[in-house]
């Protein structure tokens, strides 16, 4: 099972490391415009293999992606301190239009996983490029709010004193400022979050919710301000998505992929709970959120649609 990663900055290289730690795939090929950087990352991660899983990791060129089942697009410029994800749009769109055709040229059978921000718009544009190769949009998967959902679940789990793997709560919409935390359908062990907290005597008032919302929504800004970039969380998310695709696990993930329409907004890419497997996105499950959350989700879709339209 072969995985390609194009772009070996913090995100791409950390994704490769997370795959080695998790045992995802059998071979990983790192491609970067800076070949020395790709080679150095491949060598460094290779030295961790004896402590983890027997995975071959090498540096290569686009033609070395041939036969890859998954290719992760992590190339682009980093988000700067104080900069929104949408501010990245024009700079990273130019990178995408140069890189993605080379990926599909050499690995036409691969599922493309987009990680570059703003990921919703980048995924939409990548799907347009895929269409020129005759490839359906469901084979283009953006990381979307997979990380935001993990942040939400981890903070909820900490607050209620439960392992986050038993918390089900989704962040939908844009991977960015307008994202929507869906409190109305959050559960712990299958029990609605409000009922769980009532039985356990745990406070979950507006102040608590606002604090968690801020920590989820502003996480990237806080981390970037403190250390310059985010990469552990998204690297782990990308490893999970790749594993789901390679093993056809048919998992429900809040990735993003082009949608014909969502809440009256047409031709847009935002995160919803999607069924993901070996062929990419297999189905979409718009959840029964509250009226207020639906209103916010529509507004989030409009934000992304406007950004897509601005790039033409």
N, C-alpha and C positions, 0 to 999 in steps of 0.2 A: 504494500500500500504506500503510494508515493504522494508526498505533499510538497507543493512549491510555495515559497514565501518571497514575494517581490517587495523589497524595501526592508532593509535590515537596521533601521534605527531602533529606538527604544522599544516600540510596539512589536515590530517584526521579530527582533531577536528574542524578546521576552516570550513571545508566543512560541517560538521554536524551543526555548528552554522549558516552557511549561509542557510542551508535547513530549519532550524527553522524560520529564519527571512523571508524567501520567502514562507514558507508554502508548502514545498516539501515533499510529502509522509504523512504517518500517524504514522509510527513507525520507529525508527532508532535504530539499534543495533550496539554498538561499541565493537570491539574485538581487543585485544592487548596482546602480550606476557607479558606485564606488566599489570596485571589485576587491580592493584591499580590505575594506571594511567587512564585506561579506565573508571573505576568507578568514579574517580574524575572528569574527563571531562564530563561524563554523568550527574553527579549531578550538575555541574556548569552550563551546557547548559540548563538543566531542569529548573533552576531558572529563565531563560530568557523567558520560554514559556508563562507566563502570559502577557508578553509585546509583544508577536508576534502571533504565531499560535498554536492551540492545537495538538501538536505532542508528542507522547510518546517516550522518549529517555532513553535507558537502556544500561548497560554493559552486555556482555555475552561471551559465548564461541563459537567455530565453529558450534556446533550443534544448537545453537540459531539462526543461519542464515537460517535454514530451512524455506522455503516459501518466502524468499526474492525475489523480482522481479529485484532488482539491487544490486550488491555488488561492492563496491569501494575498490580497492587494493591500499592502500597508505602506506604499510609497507616498511621499508628499512632504509638505512642510509642517512643522509643529505648530500647535496653537500657542500663541504668545500670551504672556500674563495680561489679564484685562481684556483679552480679545474673545469675542463670541465665536462659536463654531461656524456660524454663517459668514463671519468675516473672512474665513479661510477659503470661501467658495471659489473665487476666480483663480487664485493661485493654485489650488489643488485640482481644479477642473483641467487646467492645462497639462498637469502631470498625468492625469487619468487618460486624456485623449492620446497621449504618447505611449503610455505603458500598456493599457488594456488590450489594444489590438495585437500587440506582440504576444500577450498571454494566450489569446484565443487562436492566434496563428499557429502556435506551437503546441498548445494543449486544448484542442477543441472539445474534448470529451470531459474536461474538468468542470466541477462546480466552482464558480468564482465566489469567494467570500470577501466582501469589501469591509475594510476597517478604517480607511482614511476619512477624516472629518472634513466638512460636515457629512456624516455617513449616509444620511437619508438621501441627500441630493446626489452624492457620489454614486450611491447604489442605483438611483434612477438613471443617471447618465451612463453608468456601466451597462445597464440593461439595454439602453439605446444602441450602444456599441455592439452588444451581443446580437441584437436583432439584425445588424448588418452582416453578421456571419451566419444568419439563419437559425440562431439559438433562442429558445423561449426564455422569457423573463424569470420563470421559476427556478432557473439554474443560476441566477444571480442573487446572492443572499448577503444582506448587510448585517453587521453585528448589531445594529439598531440599539434597542434599550436593554439588551441582554445584561450588560454591566449595571445599568440603572436598576433593573429588577433585582439583581444580586445585592446591590447596595440597600435597597428597600427591605428585602428579606433579612439581611444581616442585622440591620438596625432594629427592625421589628422583633427579631429573635432575641437580640440582646435585651430589649425593653421588657419582653414578657418572660424571659428566662427559659427559652426553648431553643434547641438546635435549629438553626435557620433552614435546614433541609426539610423540616416539618412545617415551615411557614410557606403558604402560597399567597403571593401578592404580586401584582403586575404593575410595571410602569409602561405606559403606552404613548403613542404619538411620536413627536420629534425626539431624537437624542439631543436634548439641549434645553434651553430655557423654558420652552412651552410644554415640556413633557407633563404627563398626567399620572399621578399616583392614584391608583384605583382602590381607595379604602373600602368602598362599598362591597367589594367581592373578596376582600382579604380573609383568609382562614388560617387557623392553627390546628393541625391534626384533623382537618375536615370540619372544624367548628368555626362559625363566624367570629371574627376577631373581637367584636364587641361582647359577644356572649362569653368567650373564653376569658376576657379580662374581667367581666362581671363575676364569674365563678371564682376566679383567682384573687379577686380584690385588687386588681391592678388598674391604676389610673390611665385612661387613654382619652383625655379631654383635648380641646382644641389647642391648648398650649403644647401638649406633647406631640400632637399631630403636626403642628406647625414647625416644631423643632426638627422632627424627622424629615419632613418635606424639605426644609432648608438644607439639611445635611445631605440629602440625596441629590437635590436639584443643583446645589452649589459645590458639590464634591470636587469636580474637576478644577474649578477656580481656586479652591482652597489648597488642593494638592499642588497645582501648578505654581501658585504663589510661594509655597513652602519649599518645593524641590525642583521646579522647572518643567515637569512632565508627569503624566500618568501612564503607567505601563504594566504593573503587576496584575491589576484587576482585568484590564482588557486583554492582556496576554493569556490569562487563564480562561477568559470567555471564548477567545478564538480557538484555544485548544479544545474546549468542550464542543464548540460548533463543528470543528473538523472531525472530532471523534464520532459525533452523531451521524455525520454524513458518511464517513468511511464505513461505519458498522451498520448503516441503515437502521438506526435505533428508533426512528419514528418518535422523536421527543417533541414536546410542545415548548417552544422557545419564543421569546419576544424579539425575534430578528425583524428586519425590514425587507420588503420586496415590493415591486410596483403593484399597485392596486388600481383596478378600473374605477372604483368609486368607494368613498368612505364618508358616511354622514353627509352626503350631498357634495363632497369635494371630489372632483374627477381627476383621474390620471395623476396620482400622487404616490409617493413612497413614504410610509411611516410604519412604526412598529405596532403589530397586533400579535396575539398569541397565534403562532403558526405551527403546523405539524411539519417537522423537518426530517428528511431521510436521505437515502442514497441518491435520489433524483433532485434534491434541493428542497424547495418548498412544495409540500404535497397538498396542503389545505390551510384555510384560514378560519379562525374561530372568533369573530367579534363578540366580546363578552357582554353580559347584561349589566352594564354599569349604570350608575344613577343618572338622572337627568342633568344634574350639574356637571358630572364628569363627562357626559356625552357632549355637552356644550363646550367644555374645555378641550376635549379631544378634537372636535370640529375646528376650533380656533387653532389648535396645534397643526392640524392638517393644512389649514389655509396658510400658515407661516411657511411651511415647507413648499407648498404649491407656488407661492409667490417667489421663493428662492429659485425653484426650478424654472419658472417663467423668466426670471431675470437673466438666467444664463443662456436662454434661447435654445 
